[in-house]
């Protein structure tokens, strides 16, 4: 890999003021020299320039000017990848960026794979695997809380805790293996008790990390909330109120919404993907029938259901059935049109929160936002909680480590052979090491970095 120099456009494609092309590898400066002509009599070639300097000039291809650019020279190891790197800032727009990239590729660079710059940063020891994943989380963050959690992970807060856990498990393993090397010496009762206590503390810490899994995934990918109900209950109006803008068409004509509409809103710091659905009724045509089918499918896949009912109308049989259908789910009954005289009576013992709102006046919308947040994340979101928001991959590895540590403790307590204890302890150490990349396989790395965008 050290002889392979990669290049890619690092900014979003499309029209803009600037575009940035990143080049990283041992031949980055030589490739830049081959196509960059500095402006100014005393301007040096890029291969002679000092690190962390910016140079004005032109990119040439076949003696023709491609674009006027600024080139930043970044010498190893003080770069993102710990390799020699240049970053070319050219005029924004798809064509100028593409032509500059094509010129760099023509002079010996290779088009980077998705996430390859960050993968090199990991392989060269600048980032561990959790920090590398945090780079993608920073890019995709949709709320300030999600961004804060990603930045804490990028700063190494999670890595330090995971590495401390791995070191503790390694010390226990080393102690056990030392006794395996001297089979004639039994473990003293107090030593066995000390090992038991250290294993118990390790398991408790594993449980603490696992406890943050649901919250971490919620901040990263958001919560899906389906807005369901009969026609003209105010579902589309509710979506518009929650988004703070007119996204869905609102009409007194029943059956206006035929397909699902998805939009993300920041609800008390949490990203929530609201899905507006077609009204549940006997469909009037094939298109509406398909809309109702999609509405039911969205409700089945959602993690939260907002059942919108009309405060000014009696409960319909379909709404009564829906109340029973979603009784065991995370559900909020939204009594819309609370500005109208009430004619709605909910069945006694209706489970879950019931919030009265008026999409016409906006009354109750803030209360509904509070209810959504409390239903999916009870209590205050504290700063220290954001330091260890694990993702699904971390969760799977920690669960394997937790199970292996529990087996090791059970074997130790049952006075089984220490070889069995060591096998499970080693499995726990490897599972924890997988989180930060100490024991990661090439297939795992390919899977993780393939989810990144090209240029990062």
C-alpha positions as a Python dict, from the first residue, in 0.01 Angstrom:
ca = {
    (1, 'X'): (0, 0, 0),
    (2, 'X'): (294, 237, 65),
    (3, 'X'): (366, 256, -312),
    (4, 'X'): (1, 309, -406),
    (5, 'X'): (-111, 672, -433),
    (6, 'X'): (-485, 738, -428),
    (7, 'X'): (-697, 1036, -528),
    (8, 'X'): (-1063, 1136, -503),
    (9, 'X'): (-1293, 1436, -492),
    (10, 'X'): (-1346, 1507, -121),
    (11, 'X'): (-1634, 1755, -152),
    (12, 'X'): (-1993, 1686, -262),
    (13, 'X'): (-2048, 1676, -636),
    (14, 'X'): (-2243, 1962, -786),
    (15, 'X'): (-2216, 2336, -829),
    (16, 'X'): (-2041, 2532, -556),
    (17, 'X'): (-1774, 2787, -484),
    (18, 'X'): (-1495, 2532, -438),
    (19, 'X'): (-1420, 2166, -488),
    (20, 'X'): (-1136, 1981, -314),
    (21, 'X'): (-946, 1686, -459),
    (22, 'X'): (-739, 1486, -210),
    (23, 'X'): (-429, 1285, -306),
    (24, 'X'): (-246, 1060, -57),
    (25, 'X'): (51, 828, -91),
    (26, 'X'): (424, 812, -145),
    (27, 'X'): (401, 966, -496),
    (28, 'X'): (153, 1241, -413),
    (29, 'X'): (406, 1525, -447),
    (30, 'X'): (565, 1380, -762),
    (31, 'X'): (226, 1344, -927),
    (32, 'X'): (141, 1703, -834),
    (33, 'X'): (473, 1827, -976),
    (34, 'X'): (390, 1659, -1308),
    (35, 'X'): (74, 1864, -1365),
    (36, 'X'): (95, 2173, -1141),
    (37, 'X'): (266, 2491, -1254),
    (38, 'X'): (314, 2743, -971),
    (39, 'X'): (257, 3113, -1039),
    (40, 'X'): (534, 3351, -943),
    (41, 'X'): (901, 3367, -1027),
    (42, 'X'): (1027, 3236, -695),
    (43, 'X'): (749, 2985, -633),
    (44, 'X'): (896, 2639, -561),
    (45, 'X'): (787, 2308, -707),
    (46, 'X'): (553, 2128, -469),
    (47, 'X'): (810, 1855, -402),
    (48, 'X'): (1040, 2126, -266),
    (49, 'X'): (774, 2309, -66),
    (50, 'X'): (754, 2304, 310),
    (51, 'X'): (479, 2109, 480),
    (52, 'X'): (146, 2276, 559),
    (53, 'X'): (186, 2548, 298),
    (54, 'X'): (-56, 2663, 28),
    (55, 'X'): (49, 2738, -332),
    (56, 'X'): (-129, 2917, -616),
    (57, 'X'): (-93, 2798, -973),
    (58, 'X'): (-253, 2610, -1259),
    (59, 'X'): (-324, 2246, -1336),
    (60, 'X'): (-212, 2158, -1690),
    (61, 'X'): (-293, 1858, -1905),
    (62, 'X'): (-131, 1820, -2246),
    (63, 'X'): (-10, 2181, -2213),
    (64, 'X'): (-370, 2301, -2177),
    (65, 'X'): (-489, 2482, -1865),
    (66, 'X'): (-744, 2274, -1673),
    (67, 'X'): (-806, 2521, -1389),
    (68, 'X'): (-647, 2776, -1159),
    (69, 'X'): (-608, 2615, -819),
    (70, 'X'): (-469, 2635, -469),
    (71, 'X'): (-266, 2331, -361),
    (72, 'X'): (-202, 2253, 5),
    (73, 'X'): (112, 2049, 74),
    (74, 'X'): (96, 1817, 376),
    (75, 'X'): (398, 1601, 447),
    (76, 'X'): (396, 1275, 641),
    (77, 'X'): (347, 1200, 922),
    (78, 'X'): (149, 1515, 1012),
    (79, 'X'): (-141, 1435, 780),
    (80, 'X'): (-479, 1265, 802),
    (81, 'X'): (-342, 940, 657),
    (82, 'X'): (15, 980, 789),
    (83, 'X'): (123, 974, 425),
    (84, 'X'): (235, 1257, 199),
    (85, 'X'): (-84, 1436, 98),
    (86, 'X'): (-188, 1719, -129),
    (87, 'X'): (-528, 1884, -143),
    (88, 'X'): (-620, 2071, -460),
    (89, 'X'): (-885, 2342, -427),
    (90, 'X'): (-1032, 2421, -767),
    (91, 'X'): (-1345, 2599, -886),
    (92, 'X'): (-1663, 2428, -777),
    (93, 'X'): (-1875, 2240, -1024),
    (94, 'X'): (-1879, 1887, -1152),
    (95, 'X'): (-1668, 1947, -1464),
    (96, 'X'): (-1371, 2141, -1315),
    (97, 'X'): (-1333, 1891, -1031),
    (98, 'X'): (-1360, 1594, -1264),
    (99, 'X'): (-1101, 1735, -1506),
    (100, 'X'): (-855, 1803, -1223),
    (101, 'X'): (-909, 1452, -1085),
    (102, 'X'): (-869, 1296, -1430),
    (103, 'X'): (-539, 1483, -1472),
    (104, 'X'): (-406, 1351, -1141),
    (105, 'X'): (-516, 999, -1232),
    (106, 'X'): (-347, 1030, -1571),
    (107, 'X'): (-17, 1106, -1397),
    (108, 'X'): (-17, 794, -1182),
    (109, 'X'): (-273, 822, -902),
    (110, 'X'): (-544, 561, -854),
    (111, 'X'): (-908, 644, -780),
    (112, 'X'): (-967, 583, -410),
    (113, 'X'): (-1218, 329, -286),
    (114, 'X'): (-1496, 439, -46),
    (115, 'X'): (-1343, 524, 291),
    (116, 'X'): (-989, 445, 177),
    (117, 'X'): (-834, 763, 318),
    (118, 'X'): (-977, 687, 662),
    (119, 'X'): (-880, 320, 627),
    (120, 'X'): (-520, 429, 569),
    (121, 'X'): (-542, 656, 874),
    (122, 'X'): (-645, 347, 1074),
    (123, 'X'): (-384, 114, 925),
    (124, 'X'): (-111, 375, 981),
    (125, 'X'): (-206, 414, 1347),
    (126, 'X'): (-351, 763, 1342),
    (127, 'X'): (-699, 643, 1439),
    (128, 'X'): (-829, 327, 1599),
    (129, 'X'): (-1137, 158, 1457),
    (130, 'X'): (-1391, 332, 1681),
    (131, 'X'): (-1244, 670, 1591),
    (132, 'X'): (-1252, 580, 1222),
    (133, 'X'): (-1621, 492, 1251),
    (134, 'X'): (-1679, 822, 1430),
    (135, 'X'): (-1559, 1008, 1119),
    (136, 'X'): (-1861, 872, 930),
    (137, 'X'): (-2086, 950, 1228),
    (138, 'X'): (-1969, 1314, 1228),
    (139, 'X'): (-2049, 1344, 856),
    (140, 'X'): (-2393, 1187, 888),
    (141, 'X'): (-2498, 1350, 1219),
    (142, 'X'): (-2845, 1502, 1194),
    (143, 'X'): (-2873, 1666, 1536),
    (144, 'X'): (-2635, 1845, 1772),
    (145, 'X'): (-2655, 1556, 2020),
    (146, 'X'): (-2560, 1307, 1748),
    (147, 'X'): (-2272, 1532, 1644),
    (148, 'X'): (-2152, 1566, 2004),
    (149, 'X'): (-2160, 1188, 2054),
    (150, 'X'): (-1964, 1135, 1731),
    (151, 'X'): (-1705, 1398, 1826),
    (152, 'X'): (-1659, 1240, 2170),
    (153, 'X'): (-1592, 906, 2001),
    (154, 'X'): (-1358, 1070, 1749),
    (155, 'X'): (-1168, 1223, 2040),
    (156, 'X'): (-1105, 873, 2176),
    (157, 'X'): (-1337, 873, 2480),
    (158, 'X'): (-1486, 532, 2392),
    (159, 'X'): (-1147, 395, 2284),
    (160, 'X'): (-991, 471, 2622),
    (161, 'X'): (-1264, 287, 2806),
    (162, 'X'): (-1252, -13, 2574),
    (163, 'X'): (-871, -31, 2592),
    (164, 'X'): (-885, -16, 2972),
    (165, 'X'): (-1133, -302, 2973),
    (166, 'X'): (-913, -505, 2739),
    (167, 'X'): (-606, -441, 2957),
    (168, 'X'): (-796, -558, 3267),
    (169, 'X'): (-903, -879, 3093),
    (170, 'X'): (-546, -934, 2967),
    (171, 'X'): (-410, -902, 3322),
    (172, 'X'): (-659, -1162, 3445),
    (173, 'X'): (-566, -1390, 3154),
    (174, 'X'): (-195, -1347, 3225),
    (175, 'X'): (-254, -1439, 3590),
    (176, 'X'): (-445, -1754, 3492),
    (177, 'X'): (-186, -1857, 3233),
    (178, 'X'): (92, -1809, 3488),
    (179, 'X'): (-78, -2071, 3707),
    (180, 'X'): (-119, -2300, 3405),
    (181, 'X'): (259, -2287, 3361),
    (182, 'X'): (300, -2411, 3719),
    (183, 'X'): (38, -2687, 3750),
    (184, 'X'): (176, -2812, 4081),
    (185, 'X'): (77, -2489, 4255),
    (186, 'X'): (-295, -2451, 4324),
    (187, 'X'): (-452, -2107, 4317),
    (188, 'X'): (-484, -1984, 4674),
    (189, 'X'): (-840, -1913, 4789),
    (190, 'X'): (-771, -1541, 4827),
    (191, 'X'): (-618, -1527, 4478),
    (192, 'X'): (-918, -1706, 4333),
    (193, 'X'): (-1146, -1460, 4512),
    (194, 'X'): (-948, -1167, 4372),
    (195, 'X'): (-974, -1305, 4019),
    (196, 'X'): (-1347, -1357, 4072),
    (197, 'X'): (-1387, -993, 4180),
    (198, 'X'): (-1187, -859, 3886),
    (199, 'X'): (-1394, -1066, 3642),
    (200, 'X'): (-1713, -943, 3806),
    (201, 'X'): (-1600, -582, 3768),
    (202, 'X'): (-1518, -649, 3403),
    (203, 'X'): (-1864, -790, 3342),
    (204, 'X'): (-2024, -495, 3516),
    (205, 'X'): (-1832, -260, 3289),
    (206, 'X'): (-1940, -460, 2985),
    (207, 'X'): (-2299, -426, 3101),
    (208, 'X'): (-2251, -50, 3139),
    (209, 'X'): (-2126, -18, 2781),
    (210, 'X'): (-2403, -241, 2646),
    (211, 'X'): (-2661, -25, 2821),
    (212, 'X'): (-2579, 262, 2582),
    (213, 'X'): (-2640, 56, 2266),
    (214, 'X'): (-3001, 156, 2203),
    (215, 'X'): (-2935, 523, 2268),
    (216, 'X'): (-2627, 521, 2046),
    (217, 'X'): (-2812, 366, 1754),
    (218, 'X'): (-3101, 608, 1805),
    (219, 'X'): (-2869, 908, 1776),
    (220, 'X'): (-2698, 766, 1467),
    (221, 'X'): (-2982, 644, 1250),
    (222, 'X'): (-3282, 817, 1404),
    (223, 'X'): (-3618, 683, 1517),
    (224, 'X'): (-3890, 590, 1266),
    (225, 'X'): (-4229, 724, 1368),
    (226, 'X'): (-4535, 638, 1156),
    (227, 'X'): (-4823, 888, 1154),
    (228, 'X'): (-5140, 683, 1104),
    (229, 'X'): (-5515, 736, 1125),
    (230, 'X'): (-5829, 771, 917),
    (231, 'X'): (-5857, 1023, 632),
    (232, 'X'): (-5883, 1391, 729),
    (233, 'X'): (-5774, 1327, 1089),
    (234, 'X'): (-5489, 1574, 1034),
    (235, 'X'): (-5191, 1347, 970),
    (236, 'X'): (-5033, 1562, 699),
    (237, 'X'): (-5102, 1877, 899),
    (238, 'X'): (-4926, 1717, 1196),
    (239, 'X'): (-4623, 1634, 981),
    (240, 'X'): (-4605, 1995, 866),
    (241, 'X'): (-4629, 2120, 1226),
    (242, 'X'): (-4352, 1887, 1345),
    (243, 'X'): (-4126, 1989, 1058),
    (244, 'X'): (-4206, 2357, 1091),
    (245, 'X'): (-4282, 2390, 718),
    (246, 'X'): (-4538, 2282, 459),
    (247, 'X'): (-4403, 1950, 335),
    (248, 'X'): (-4724, 1752, 279),
    (249, 'X'): (-5030, 1864, 81),
    (250, 'X'): (-5321, 1941, 313),
    (251, 'X'): (-5674, 1925, 171),
    (252, 'X'): (-6029, 1872, 306),
    (253, 'X'): (-6072, 1606, 35),
    (254, 'X'): (-6036, 1261, 195),
    (255, 'X'): (-5762, 1041, 53),
    (256, 'X'): (-5527, 1323, -55),
    (257, 'X'): (-5220, 1132, 69),
    (258, 'X'): (-5173, 827, -152),
    (259, 'X'): (-4809, 740, -79),
    (260, 'X'): (-4583, 761, 225),
    (261, 'X'): (-4384, 1081, 283),
    (262, 'X'): (-4066, 1063, 495),
    (263, 'X'): (-3892, 1358, 655),
    (264, 'X'): (-3647, 1390, 946),
    (265, 'X'): (-3701, 1638, 1228),
    (266, 'X'): (-3495, 1730, 1534),
    (267, 'X'): (-3713, 1643, 1833),
    (268, 'X'): (-3549, 1756, 2156),
    (269, 'X'): (-3208, 1668, 2014),
    (270, 'X'): (-3312, 1330, 1873),
    (271, 'X'): (-3341, 1263, 1498),
    (272, 'X'): (-3691, 1133, 1424),
    (273, 'X'): (-3793, 1013, 1078),
    (274, 'X'): (-4164, 1089, 1051),
    (275, 'X'): (-4361, 887, 795),
    (276, 'X'): (-4689, 1041, 683),
    (277, 'X'): (-4921, 768, 554),
    (278, 'X'): (-5244, 729, 362),
    (279, 'X'): (-5564, 733, 563),
    (280, 'X'): (-5694, 395, 674),
    (281, 'X'): (-6030, 327, 513),
    (282, 'X'): (-6187, 110, 245),
    (283, 'X'): (-5992, 218, -62),
    (284, 'X'): (-6181, 387, -347),
    (285, 'X'): (-5941, 276, -623),
    (286, 'X'): (-5628, 69, -682),
    (287, 'X'): (-5391, 359, -615),
    (288, 'X'): (-5547, 433, -277),
    (289, 'X'): (-5553, 62, -200),
    (290, 'X'): (-5177, 49, -255),
    (291, 'X'): (-5138, 359, -37),
    (292, 'X'): (-5326, 196, 250),
    (293, 'X'): (-5112, -117, 212),
    (294, 'X'): (-4796, 93, 234),
    (295, 'X'): (-4936, 277, 534),
    (296, 'X'): (-4986, -49, 721),
    (297, 'X'): (-4640, -168, 618),
    (298, 'X'): (-4483, 157, 746),
    (299, 'X'): (-4667, 124, 1076),
    (300, 'X'): (-4542, -234, 1114),
    (301, 'X'): (-4180, -127, 1059),
    (302, 'X'): (-4192, 187, 1272),
    (303, 'X'): (-4049, 202, 1623),
    (304, 'X'): (-4309, 459, 1727),
    (305, 'X'): (-4670, 503, 1615),
    (306, 'X'): (-4853, 836, 1630),
    (307, 'X'): (-5221, 745, 1604),
    (308, 'X'): (-5402, 1065, 1503),
    (309, 'X'): (-5772, 1085, 1594),
    (310, 'X'): (-6023, 1366, 1539),
    (311, 'X'): (-6131, 1522, 1869),
    (312, 'X'): (-6449, 1648, 1703),
    (313, 'X'): (-6570, 1308, 1576),
    (314, 'X'): (-6669, 985, 1752),
    (315, 'X'): (-6419, 700, 1742),
    (316, 'X'): (-6465, 490, 1428),
    (317, 'X'): (-6449, 107, 1426),
    (318, 'X'): (-6117, 127, 1236),
    (319, 'X'): (-5971, 357, 1503),
    (320, 'X'): (-6095, 127, 1780),
    (321, 'X'): (-5922, -162, 1603),
    (322, 'X'): (-5604, 44, 1565),
    (323, 'X'): (-5600, 126, 1937),
    (324, 'X'): (-5604, -247, 2012),
    (325, 'X'): (-5354, -330, 1735),
    (326, 'X'): (-5090, -88, 1864),
    (327, 'X'): (-5159, -131, 2236),
    (328, 'X'): (-4837, -327, 2294),
    (329, 'X'): (-4624, -91, 2082),
    (330, 'X'): (-4462, 240, 2163),
    (331, 'X'): (-4760, 455, 2075),
    (332, 'X'): (-4896, 803, 2131),
    (333, 'X'): (-5261, 883, 2073),
    (334, 'X'): (-5276, 1233, 1923),
    (335, 'X'): (-5614, 1405, 1974),
    (336, 'X'): (-5605, 1654, 1691),
    (337, 'X'): (-5852, 1944, 1642),
    (338, 'X'): (-5867, 2009, 2015),
    (339, 'X'): (-6003, 2354, 1926),
    (340, 'X'): (-6332, 2188, 1821),
    (341, 'X'): (-6607, 2080, 2065),
    (342, 'X'): (-6507, 1732, 2189),
    (343, 'X'): (-6710, 1435, 2064),
    (344, 'X'): (-6434, 1176, 2096),
    (345, 'X'): (-6434, 927, 2383),
    (346, 'X'): (-6139, 693, 2416),
    (347, 'X'): (-6200, 347, 2566),
    (348, 'X'): (-6133, 319, 2936),
    (349, 'X'): (-5780, 205, 3010),
    (350, 'X'): (-5632, 326, 2680),
    (351, 'X'): (-5261, 254, 2712),
    (352, 'X'): (-4980, 497, 2640),
    (353, 'X'): (-4964, 875, 2633),
    (354, 'X'): (-5259, 1076, 2500),
    (355, 'X'): (-5174, 1429, 2381),
    (356, 'X'): (-5429, 1690, 2273),
    (357, 'X'): (-5316, 1921, 1993),
    (358, 'X'): (-5452, 2158, 1732),
    (359, 'X'): (-5271, 2163, 1401),
    (360, 'X'): (-5474, 2472, 1315),
    (361, 'X'): (-5340, 2682, 1605),
    (362, 'X'): (-5023, 2485, 1692),
    (363, 'X'): (-5144, 2423, 2047),
    (364, 'X'): (-4998, 2113, 2210),
    (365, 'X'): (-4723, 2052, 1952),
    (366, 'X'): (-4445, 2122, 2204),
    (367, 'X'): (-4614, 1889, 2453),
    (368, 'X'): (-4624, 1621, 2184),
    (369, 'X'): (-4251, 1666, 2118),
    (370, 'X'): (-4185, 1619, 2490),
    (371, 'X'): (-4397, 1303, 2491),
    (372, 'X'): (-4206, 1160, 2192),
    (373, 'X'): (-3871, 1224, 2358),
    (374, 'X'): (-3978, 1080, 2694),
    (375, 'X'): (-4124, 768, 2534),
    (376, 'X'): (-3804, 679, 2349),
    (377, 'X'): (-3544, 825, 2586),
    (378, 'X'): (-3658, 865, 2943),
    (379, 'X'): (-3469, 1112, 3160),
    (380, 'X'): (-3216, 1381, 3087),
    (381, 'X'): (-2954, 1340, 2814),
    (382, 'X'): (-2632, 1413, 3006),
    (383, 'X'): (-2298, 1504, 2850),
    (384, 'X'): (-2118, 1202, 3001),
    (385, 'X'): (-2371, 968, 2840),
    (386, 'X'): (-2262, 1085, 2496),
    (387, 'X'): (-1903, 969, 2552),
    (388, 'X'): (-1978, 598, 2512),
    (389, 'X'): (-2257, 568, 2257),
    (390, 'X'): (-2177, 230, 2102),
    (391, 'X'): (-2305, 116, 1763),
    (392, 'X'): (-2444, -219, 1648),
    (393, 'X'): (-2099, -362, 1569),
    (394, 'X'): (-1966, -266, 1912),
    (395, 'X'): (-2277, -414, 2071),
    (396, 'X'): (-2230, -752, 1901),
    (397, 'X'): (-1863, -769, 2003),
    (398, 'X'): (-1939, -667, 2362),
    (399, 'X'): (-2210, -930, 2389),
    (400, 'X'): (-1965, -1199, 2279),
    (401, 'X'): (-1715, -1067, 2532),
    (402, 'X'): (-1980, -1063, 2806),
    (403, 'X'): (-2081, -1424, 2736),
    (404, 'X'): (-1719, -1541, 2728),
    (405, 'X'): (-1637, -1359, 3053),
    (406, 'X'): (-1943, -1514, 3219),
    (407, 'X'): (-1831, -1862, 3108),
    (408, 'X'): (-1481, -1795, 3241),
    (409, 'X'): (-1616, -1684, 3577),
    (410, 'X'): (-1846, -1988, 3599),
    (411, 'X'): (-1553, -2219, 3521),
    (412, 'X'): (-1336, -2044, 3779),
    (413, 'X'): (-1606, -2068, 4047),
    (414, 'X'): (-1665, -2436, 3967),
    (415, 'X'): (-1292, -2504, 4010),
    (416, 'X'): (-1265, -2639, 3655),
    (417, 'X'): (-929, -2673, 3480),
    (418, 'X'): (-762, -2337, 3424),
    (419, 'X'): (-717, -2414, 3054),
    (420, 'X'): (-1095, -2381, 3012),
    (421, 'X'): (-1092, -2051, 3200),
    (422, 'X'): (-810, -1923, 2977),
    (423, 'X'): (-991, -2021, 2655),
    (424, 'X'): (-1296, -1813, 2746),
    (425, 'X'): (-1087, -1523, 2874),
    (426, 'X'): (-894, -1516, 2548),
    (427, 'X'): (-1224, -1510, 2356),
    (428, 'X'): (-1337, -1213, 2567),
    (429, 'X'): (-1010, -1027, 2507),
    (430, 'X'): (-1031, -1085, 2131),
    (431, 'X'): (-1394, -970, 2115),
    (432, 'X'): (-1314, -647, 2301),
    (433, 'X'): (-1004, -592, 2087),
    (434, 'X'): (-1218, -621, 1776),
    (435, 'X'): (-1398, -298, 1875),
    (436, 'X'): (-1087, -81, 1852),
    (437, 'X'): (-930, -286, 1571),
    (438, 'X'): (-671, -479, 1772),
    (439, 'X'): (-807, -811, 1645),
    (440, 'X'): (-1011, -699, 1342),
    (441, 'X'): (-1010, -911, 1026),
    (442, 'X'): (-962, -777, 674),
    (443, 'X'): (-1322, -869, 589),
    (444, 'X'): (-1447, -664, 885),
    (445, 'X'): (-1239, -363, 779),
    (446, 'X'): (-1366, -389, 422),
    (447, 'X'): (-1725, -398, 549),
    (448, 'X'): (-1680, -94, 773),
    (449, 'X'): (-1497, 131, 527),
    (450, 'X'): (-1714, 37, 229),
    (451, 'X'): (-1993, 233, 398),
    (452, 'X'): (-1793, 556, 379),
    (453, 'X'): (-1819, 802, 92),
    (454, 'X'): (-1543, 821, -167),
    (455, 'X'): (-1294, 1090, -70),
    (456, 'X'): (-1311, 1028, 304),
}
